């Protein structure tokens, strides 16, 4: 295509090209574009003239792209993606519009249990056309995923954020200790009582270790180091939800985030306050996103929804 031809190029032709390439069918392409079949056939005739090639050949298995069409597709697709992205950033985002956006949130185990149920409920109420994909938070890959727009936002405890990222702290969380209601050392109680350090250290502990690096240490162990003390971690788990279940049926205790304990504890568990020496271990629950997504109206809407969810949750 010579540069002189660009004035003859209607953007709709490229959109029709993409739809034909993806559906291999004039009728389906028309449905996707909300255009009648003759309108799509007409666009194909103009495309053929423009590129001097058949582009799509009718066969028994649908409209097969020619070699020229295969060669053109990546560049056309990329150009349309760039235009769509520019449009999305400049147009006011309407979450109620049917066929709405699909967002991807990377969430820690904590966020899955404590925050996401509220966020999902809110979005289903406010914007039922929006689709959400919640993926596991991979701390090693998250910054790259945010860079590439594969993930729109990350939510989790004490997240790191390089210069090109924005991190906002949503609120602070602290720890409590959970134990079986019939714990041999702690007796039968539903009362929340504070454990003393000696008792806490005497108990066998279950620990949630989100990474699979074989670690048996958490925030609490760092704190105990400072006190010249050590606890026995008798079992480690890769998912928070495993802890209440393991604790309910054994003599293990677990130190977990207060809101997780409140969410997951059942009648067969008791919640205790940590020893006084360990109570000042609050941690931040953060929202992290890419600076390049700051101007995207849709992504900004999602971040506002997260913040509103948090303020509703905390009141």
MARPAMAR-418775 format. One line per field, with one value per residue: chain; x, z, y of N, C-alpha, C in turn. Coordinates in steps of 0.1 Angstrom, whole numbers, plus 5000, padded with zeros to 4 digits. Each point is the difference from the previous one (the first is absolute). Layout:
<nodes>
rodo [A/...]
n_east [X/...]
n_up [Z/...]
n_north [Y/...]
ca_east [X/...]
ca_up [Z/...]
ca_north [Y/...]
c_east [X/...]
c_up [Z/...]
c_north [Y/...]
</nodes>
This chain:
<nodes>
rodo [A/A/A/A/A/A/A/A/A/A/A/A/A/A/A/A/A/A/A/A/A/A/A/A/A/A/A/A/A/A/A/A/A/A/A/A/A/A/A/A/A/A/A/A/A/A/A/A/A/A/A/A/A/A/A/A/A/A/A/A/A/A/A/A/A/A/A/A/A/A/A/A/A/A/A/A/A/A/A/A/A/A/A/A/A/A/A/A/A/A/A/A/A/A/A/A/A/A/A/A/A/A/A/A/A/A/A/A/A/A/A/A/A/A/A/A/A/A/A/A/A/A/A/A/A/A/A/A/A/A/A/A/A/A/A/A/A/A/A/A/A/A/A/A/A/A/A/A/A/A/A/A/A/A/A/A/A/A/A/A/A/A/A/A/A/A/A/A/A/A/A/A/A/A/A/A/A/A/A/A/A/A/A/A/A/A/A/A/A/A/A/A/A/A/A/A/A/A/A/A/A/A/A/A/A/A/A/A/A/A/A/A/A/A/A/A/A/A/A/A/A/A/A/A/A/A/A/A/A/A/A/A/A/A/A/A/A/A/A/A/A/A/A/A/A/A/A/A/A/A/A/A/A/A/A/A/A/A/A/A/A/A/A/A/A/A/A/A/A/A/A/A/A/A/A/A/A/A/A/A/A/A/A/A/A/A/A/A/A/A/A/A/A/A/A/A/A/A/A/A/A/A/A/A/A/A/A/A/A/A/A/A/A/A/A]
n_east [5008/4998/5009/5000/5000/5007/4998/5002/5008/4989/5001/4987/5007/5008/4989/4995/5012/5002/4988/5003/5011/4993/4990/5008/4991/4994/4991/5009/5008/4989/4997/5013/4998/4989/5004/4991/4997/4990/4999/5001/4991/4993/5002/4997/4990/4997/5001/4993/4992/4998/4999/4991/4991/4997/5011/4987/5002/4988/4999/5000/5012/4992/5001/5008/5008/5003/5011/4995/4989/5007/5006/4988/4995/5013/5003/4990/5002/5013/4998/4991/5009/5010/4992/4997/5013/5004/4990/5003/5012/4995/4993/4990/5004/4991/5001/4989/5009/4990/5004/5000/5009/5012/5000/5013/4997/5012/4996/5005/5003/5007/5003/5003/5004/5008/5007/5004/4996/5005/5012/5000/4995/5010/5009/4996/5000/5012/5007/4988/5002/5006/5010/5002/5013/4999/5012/5008/5003/5007/5006/5005/4987/4994/5012/5005/4992/5003/5013/4998/4994/5008/5005/4988/4999/5009/4995/5007/5005/5004/4994/5009/5005/5005/5009/5000/4999/4987/5004/4988/5002/4993/5007/5000/5008/4994/5007/4994/4998/4999/4991/5001/4987/5004/5008/5009/5007/4991/4996/4988/5000/4990/5005/5002/5011/5008/5008/5007/5012/5001/4987/5001/5012/4991/4992/4996/5007/4988/5006/4994/5006/4998/5013/5003/5006/4991/4997/5005/5002/4995/4991/4992/5006/4998/4988/4998/5006/4993/4992/5008/4989/4994/4992/4992/5005/4989/4993/5003/4993/4996/4989/4996/4991/5012/5004/4988/5001/5013/4998/4988/5008/5008/5012/5000/5007/4993/5009/4988/4998/4997/5000/5011/5005/4995/5005/5011/5000/4999/4989/5008/5001/5011/4997/5013/5001/5009/5011/5000/5010/4989/4994/5012/4993/4994/4993/5006/4988/5007/4999/5004/5004/5000/5011/5003/4995/5007/5003/5001/4989/5001/5014/4998/4990/5008/5010/4991/4996/5013/5003/4990/5004/5013/4996/4992/5011/5006/4989]
n_up [5000/4990/5005/4986/5003/5009/4991/4993/5010/5001/5012/4996/4989/5008/5006/4988/4996/5012/4998/4987/5003/5010/4992/4989/5003/4988/5002/5005/4990/4992/5005/4999/4988/5002/4989/4991/4996/4992/5012/5005/4991/5002/5014/4999/4992/5009/5010/4992/4997/5012/5003/4990/5008/4998/5007/4996/5000/4993/5011/4999/5005/4992/5003/4991/5010/4991/4994/4991/5001/5000/4989/4996/5004/5003/4989/4993/5006/4999/4987/4998/5006/4993/4989/5003/5002/4989/4994/5005/4997/4988/4998/5005/5010/4994/5013/4997/4991/4993/5002/5013/5006/4999/5013/5002/5011/5004/5007/5011/5006/5007/4989/4996/5012/5002/4989/4993/5010/5008/4993/4999/5012/5003/4992/5005/5010/5000/4996/4999/4991/5011/4993/5010/4999/5010/4999/5002/5011/4989/5012/4994/4995/5012/5002/4995/5008/5009/4997/4998/5011/5004/5010/5005/5010/5010/5007/5011/5009/5006/4989/4992/4998/4988/4996/4991/5013/5002/5013/5003/5013/5000/5008/5013/5001/5009/5009/5000/5011/4992/5008/5001/5000/4996/4998/5000/4995/4992/5001/5004/4990/5000/5012/4997/5002/5007/4991/5010/5000/5012/5001/4994/5006/5010/4993/4993/4990/4994/4989/4996/4990/4995/5002/4990/5008/5006/5000/5013/4994/5010/4999/5006/4991/4991/5005/5000/4988/4998/5004/4990/4993/5001/4990/5003/4987/5004/4993/4987/4995/4988/5008/5002/4990/4998/5004/4999/4988/4998/5003/4993/4993/5006/5005/4986/5000/4996/4995/4998/4989/5008/4989/4998/5012/4999/4988/5004/5011/5005/5004/4992/4998/5006/5002/5001/5009/4992/5004/5010/5001/4996/5008/5001/4993/5000/4990/4989/4996/4989/4993/4990/4993/4987/5001/4991/5010/5005/4987/5001/4994/4992/4999/4998/4992/4995/4999/4995/4992/4998/4998/4992/4995/5001/4996/4991/4997/5000/4994]
n_north [4988/5009/5009/5002/4987/5005/5010/4988/4999/4993/5005/5002/5003/5006/5007/5001/5004/5007/5005/5003/5005/5005/5004/5004/5009/5003/4990/4991/5004/4999/4988/4996/5005/4992/4993/5003/4988/5006/5006/4988/4995/5011/4999/4987/5004/5009/4991/4992/5011/5004/4987/5001/4994/4987/5000/4998/4987/5000/4992/4986/5005/5008/5013/4994/5005/5009/4997/5009/4994/4988/5006/5004/4989/4996/5007/4995/4988/5002/5004/4991/4991/5006/5000/4987/4997/5008/4993/4988/5005/5004/4989/5007/4993/4992/4997/5008/5004/4994/4987/5001/5006/4993/4999/5001/4993/5003/4989/5004/4989/5009/5006/4988/4998/5011/5004/4989/4993/5010/4999/4987/5000/5009/4994/4989/5007/5006/4989/4994/5010/5004/4995/4992/5001/4991/5004/4989/5006/5002/5000/4989/4998/5004/5006/4989/4993/5009/4999/4987/5004/4990/5007/5004/4992/5003/4991/5004/4992/5011/5006/4996/5012/4997/5009/4990/4996/5000/5003/4996/5004/4989/4992/4999/4989/4993/4994/4988/4993/4990/4994/4987/4999/4987/5011/4989/5010/5003/4988/4998/5008/5008/5003/5013/4993/5008/4995/4994/5007/4997/5003/5011/5001/4996/5007/4989/5006/5005/5000/5012/4993/5012/5001/4992/5009/4993/5013/5002/5012/5008/5010/4991/4992/5010/5001/4987/5001/5011/4991/4995/4999/4988/4999/4989/5001/4993/5009/4999/5010/4997/4996/5012/4996/4994/5012/5007/4993/5003/5013/5000/4992/5009/4998/5002/5011/5011/5008/5006/5006/5011/5006/4993/5002/5013/4999/4993/5007/4988/4993/4993/5013/5003/5013/5001/5010/5005/4993/5008/4992/4993/5009/5006/4991/5012/4997/5006/5003/4996/5011/4992/5011/4998/5009/4992/4994/5011/5002/4987/5006/4989/5000/5013/4996/4990/5009/5008/4990/4997/5013/5001/4988/5005/5012/4993/4992/5011/5004]
ca_east [4992/5008/4996/4989/4987/4996/4988/4988/4998/4990/5003/4991/5005/5010/4992/4994/5011/5003/4989/5000/5012/4998/4988/5000/4986/4995/4989/5005/5007/4990/4994/5010/5001/4986/4998/4994/5009/5005/5009/5013/5004/5004/5013/5010/5003/5009/5013/5007/5005/5011/5013/5003/5002/4987/5000/4992/4995/4989/5003/4990/5002/4999/5009/5014/5009/5011/5013/5000/4991/5007/5011/4995/4992/5006/5002/4986/4995/5008/4995/4986/5002/5005/4989/4990/5006/4999/4986/4996/5006/4995/4985/4995/4996/4987/5000/4987/4998/5000/5013/5010/5014/5004/5012/5007/5005/5009/4997/5006/4991/4994/4991/4989/4991/4995/4995/4993/4985/4994/5002/4991/4986/4998/5000/4987/4989/5002/5003/4999/5006/5014/5006/5012/5008/5009/5011/5009/5010/5014/5008/5011/4997/4989/5003/5000/4986/4994/5006/4994/4986/4994/4993/4997/5003/5004/4996/5006/5008/5014/5005/5011/4997/5011/4997/4990/4987/4994/4995/4992/4996/4985/4998/5010/4994/5009/5000/4995/5004/4989/5002/4988/4992/5003/5015/5004/5007/4993/4987/4988/4996/4996/5003/5012/5009/5013/5010/5012/5011/5005/4990/5000/5012/5000/4990/5005/4993/4998/5004/4997/5012/4994/5009/5004/5015/5003/5001/4992/5000/4990/5003/5001/5013/5010/4997/5006/5015/5004/4998/5009/4991/4998/4988/5001/4990/4999/4994/4998/4990/5001/4988/4995/4988/5004/5003/4990/4996/5010/5000/4988/5000/5013/5005/5007/4994/5005/5000/4995/4994/4988/4988/4999/4995/4986/4993/5001/4998/4988/4997/5010/5012/5000/5010/5007/5009/5014/5008/5002/5013/4999/4988/5002/5005/4990/5005/4991/4993/5003/4995/5011/4996/5010/4998/4995/4985/4994/4991/4989/4988/4994/5008/4998/4987/5002/5007/4991/4991/5008/5001/4986/4998/5007/4994/4987/5004/5006/4990]
ca_up [5000/4999/5010/4994/5001/5014/5001/4996/5010/5010/5012/5000/4991/5008/5010/4993/4997/5012/5003/4990/5003/5013/4999/4987/4996/4998/5009/5013/5001/5001/5014/5010/4997/5000/4987/4991/4991/4988/5004/5002/4987/4993/5006/4994/4986/5000/5005/4989/4991/5007/5001/4987/5004/5004/5015/5006/4989/5005/4999/5007/5015/5003/4993/5004/4997/4991/5006/5002/5012/5011/5002/5004/5013/5012/5000/5001/5013/5009/4998/5006/5014/5004/4999/5010/5013/5001/5001/5014/5010/4999/5001/5013/5002/5005/5004/4998/4986/4998/4994/5007/5001/5008/5008/5007/5013/5006/5014/5010/5008/5009/4993/4995/5011/5007/4991/4988/5001/5000/4987/4991/5003/4996/4986/4995/5003/4993/4986/4996/4987/5001/5004/5008/5001/5012/4999/5012/5000/4998/5004/4991/4987/5000/4994/4986/4996/5001/4989/4987/5000/5001/5013/5001/5014/5009/5014/5009/5012/4997/4987/4996/4988/4994/4996/4989/5005/5010/5010/5010/5011/5001/5015/5007/5005/5011/5002/5012/5001/5000/5005/5001/5012/5010/5000/5013/5008/5001/5007/4992/5002/4987/5005/4994/5011/4995/5003/5004/4991/5004/4995/4985/4996/5003/4991/4987/4991/4986/4993/4986/4993/4987/4989/5002/5001/5011/5012/5011/5007/4996/5007/5015/5003/5001/5012/5011/4999/5007/5014/5004/5002/4988/5001/4991/4989/4998/4987/4992/4990/4989/4998/5013/5004/5006/5014/5009/4999/5007/5015/5007/5003/5005/5011/4994/5000/4988/5001/4987/4999/5007/4992/4995/5011/5002/4988/4998/5012/5002/5014/5006/5002/5009/4996/5011/4998/5001/5012/4999/4993/4985/4994/4991/4987/4989/4987/4991/4989/4989/4986/4992/4985/4992/4997/4986/5001/5008/4992/4995/5008/5005/5010/5011/5006/5008/5013/5009/5005/5011/5012/5006/5006/5012/5010/5005/5008/5013/5009]
ca_north [5012/5012/5010/5008/4994/5001/5008/4992/4990/5002/4991/4989/4989/4992/4993/4990/4990/4992/4991/4989/4992/4993/4991/4992/4999/5013/5002/5002/5012/5010/5000/5006/5015/5006/5005/4990/4992/5008/5010/4994/4996/5013/5004/4990/5004/5012/4995/4992/5010/5007/4992/4993/4986/4994/5000/4988/4991/4991/4986/4993/5002/5014/5009/4998/5011/4998/5003/5014/5003/4995/5009/5013/4999/5005/5014/5006/4997/5008/5014/5001/5000/5014/5009/4997/5004/5014/5004/4996/5010/5014/5000/4998/4986/4997/4987/4993/4997/4986/4996/5009/4996/4989/5005/4990/5004/4990/5001/4991/4992/5009/5009/4991/4997/5012/5011/4997/4997/5013/5007/4993/5004/5014/5001/4993/5010/5013/4999/4986/4997/4999/4987/5000/4988/5001/4991/5000/5011/4994/5012/5001/5004/5010/5013/4998/4998/5013/5008/4996/5002/4986/5002/5014/5004/4989/5002/4991/5005/5006/4998/5009/5008/5008/5014/5001/4995/5008/4992/5007/4991/5000/5001/4992/4988/4994/4985/4994/4986/4991/4987/4992/5004/4990/4999/4994/5009/5013/4997/5003/5014/5008/5013/5004/5004/5003/4990/5005/4996/4986/4990/5002/4993/4986/4994/4997/5010/4998/5013/5002/5005/5002/4996/4986/4999/4991/5008/4997/5012/5010/5013/4997/4994/5011/5008/4991/5001/5012/4997/4989/4988/4992/4991/4988/4999/4986/4998/5012/4999/5009/5008/5004/4993/4987/5002/4997/4986/4992/5004/4995/4986/4996/5009/5011/5014/5007/5014/5004/5014/5000/5000/4986/4992/5003/4995/4986/4992/4994/4997/4991/5007/5012/5010/5006/5011/4996/5006/5015/5003/4998/5007/5011/4995/5002/5000/5007/4993/5010/4999/5005/5000/5006/5014/5001/4997/5010/5008/4992/5002/4987/4995/5010/4997/4988/5003/5007/4990/4993/5009/5001/4987/5000/5009/4994/4989/5005/5007]
c_east [5009/4995/4989/4986/4994/4987/4988/4997/4990/5003/4991/5004/5010/4993/4993/5010/5002/4988/4999/5011/4997/4988/5000/4986/4994/4988/5004/5007/4990/4994/5009/5000/4987/4998/4994/5010/5005/5010/5014/5006/5006/5014/5011/5004/5009/5014/5008/5006/5012/5013/5004/5002/4986/4998/4993/4994/4990/5004/4989/5001/5000/5010/5014/5009/5011/5014/5001/4992/5007/5012/4995/4994/5008/5001/4986/4995/5007/4995/4987/5001/5004/4989/4989/5005/4999/4986/4996/5006/4993/4985/4997/4995/4987/4999/4987/4998/5001/5013/5011/5014/5001/5012/5007/5007/5009/4998/5007/4989/4991/4989/4988/4990/4993/4994/4992/4985/4992/5000/4991/4986/4997/4999/4988/4988/5001/5002/5000/5006/5015/5004/5012/5008/5010/5011/5008/5011/5014/5009/5013/4997/4991/5004/5000/4986/4992/5005/4993/4985/4992/4991/4997/5004/5004/4995/5006/5007/5014/5006/5011/4996/5012/4995/4988/4986/4994/4995/4992/4996/4985/4997/5010/4992/5010/4997/4992/5004/4987/5004/4987/4993/5003/5015/5004/5007/4992/4986/4988/4996/4996/5005/5013/5009/5014/5009/5012/5011/5004/4991/5001/5012/5000/4991/5006/4992/4999/5003/4996/5012/4995/5010/5005/5015/5005/5002/4991/4999/4989/5004/5002/5014/5011/4998/5006/5015/5004/4998/5009/4992/4998/4987/5003/4989/4999/4994/4999/4990/5001/4987/4995/4988/5003/5002/4989/4995/5010/5000/4988/5001/5013/5004/5008/4993/5006/4998/4996/4994/4986/4987/4998/4995/4985/4992/4999/4998/4986/4998/5011/5013/4998/5011/5006/5008/5015/5006/5003/5013/4999/4988/5003/5006/4989/5007/4990/4994/5001/4992/5011/4996/5011/4997/4994/4984/4993/4989/4988/4988/4994/5007/4999/4987/5001/5007/4991/4990/5007/5000/4986/4996/5006/4994/4987/5003/5005/4990/4991]
c_up [5000/5010/4994/5002/5014/5001/4996/5011/5011/5012/5001/4992/5008/5011/4993/4996/5012/5004/4991/5003/5012/4999/4988/4994/4999/5009/5015/5002/5001/5014/5010/4998/5001/4986/4991/4991/4988/5003/5002/4987/4992/5005/4994/4986/5000/5005/4989/4990/5006/5001/4988/5003/5004/5015/5007/4988/5006/4997/5008/5015/5003/4992/5005/4996/4990/5007/5003/5013/5013/5004/5006/5014/5012/5001/5002/5014/5010/4999/5007/5015/5006/5000/5011/5014/5002/5002/5015/5010/4999/5002/5015/5001/5005/5004/4998/4985/4998/4992/5006/5000/5008/5007/5006/5012/5005/5015/5009/5006/5009/4993/4994/5011/5006/4992/4988/5001/5000/4987/4990/5002/4995/4985/4994/5002/4990/4985/4996/4987/5000/5004/5008/4999/5011/4999/5013/4998/5000/5002/4991/4987/4999/4993/4984/4994/5000/4988/4987/4999/5001/5013/5001/5014/5008/5015/5009/5011/4996/4987/4997/4987/4995/4996/4990/5004/5011/5011/5010/5011/5002/5015/5007/5006/5012/5002/5012/4999/5000/5005/5001/5013/5011/5002/5014/5009/5003/5006/4991/5003/4987/5003/4992/5011/4994/5005/5006/4991/5003/4994/4985/4995/5002/4990/4986/4990/4986/4993/4985/4993/4985/4989/5003/5001/5012/5013/5011/5009/4995/5007/5015/5004/5000/5012/5012/5001/5009/5016/5005/5003/4987/5003/4991/4990/4996/4987/4992/4989/4989/4998/5014/5005/5007/5015/5010/5001/5008/5015/5007/5004/5006/5012/4995/5003/4988/5003/4987/5001/5007/4991/4993/5011/5002/4989/5001/5013/5002/5015/5007/5002/5010/4995/5012/4995/5001/5013/4998/4992/4985/4994/4990/4987/4989/4986/4990/4990/4989/4987/4991/4985/4993/4997/4986/5000/5007/4992/4994/5008/5006/5012/5013/5007/5009/5013/5009/5007/5012/5012/5007/5007/5014/5010/5005/5010/5014/5009/5007]
c_north [5012/5010/5009/4994/5002/5008/4993/4990/5005/4991/4988/4988/4991/4992/4988/4989/4991/4990/4988/4990/4991/4990/4991/4999/5014/5003/5003/5013/5012/5001/5007/5015/5007/5006/4989/4994/5008/5011/4994/4995/5012/5004/4991/5004/5012/4997/4994/5010/5007/4993/4992/4985/4995/5000/4988/4993/4991/4985/4993/5001/5015/5008/4999/5012/4996/5003/5014/5004/4996/5010/5013/5000/5005/5015/5007/4998/5010/5015/5002/5000/5013/5010/4998/5005/5015/5005/4998/5010/5013/5000/4997/4985/4999/4985/4992/4996/4985/4996/5008/4994/4988/5005/4987/5006/4989/5002/4990/4991/5009/5008/4991/4998/5012/5010/4997/4997/5014/5007/4993/5004/5014/5001/4993/5010/5012/4998/4985/4996/4997/4985/5001/4987/5003/4989/5000/5010/4993/5012/5001/5006/5012/5013/4999/4998/5014/5008/4996/5001/4986/5001/5015/5005/4988/5004/4990/5007/5004/4997/5010/5007/5007/5013/5001/4996/5010/4990/5008/4990/5002/5001/4991/4988/4995/4986/4996/4985/4991/4986/4992/5003/4990/4998/4995/5010/5013/4998/5004/5014/5006/5014/5004/5004/5001/4988/5006/4994/4985/4989/5000/4992/4985/4992/4997/5009/4994/5013/4999/5005/5001/4995/4986/4999/4992/5008/4996/5012/5010/5013/4998/4995/5011/5008/4992/5001/5012/4998/4989/4987/4993/4991/4988/5000/4986/4996/5013/4996/5010/5009/5004/4992/4987/5002/4997/4986/4991/5002/4994/4986/4995/5009/5011/5013/5007/5015/5005/5014/4999/4999/4986/4991/5002/4994/4985/4991/4994/4997/4992/5008/5012/5010/5006/5012/4996/5006/5014/5003/4999/5007/5011/4995/5002/5000/5007/4991/5011/4997/5005/4999/5008/5015/5002/4998/5011/5008/4991/5001/4988/4995/5008/4997/4987/5003/5008/4990/4993/5009/5001/4988/5000/5009/4995/4989/5004/5007/4991]
</nodes>
